[in-house]
């Protein structure tokens, strides 16, 4: 059963990291666009 808990928390961690990277990438793109203007 402990294995299951570890897997779930690991999955949540992966989701958080993916969300964070996506948000950061969107910020970088917006920054690049503002520089081009």
Secondary structure, DSSP 8 states (H G I E B T S, - for coil): -HHHHHHHHHHHHHHHHHHHHHHHHHHHHHHHHHHH-
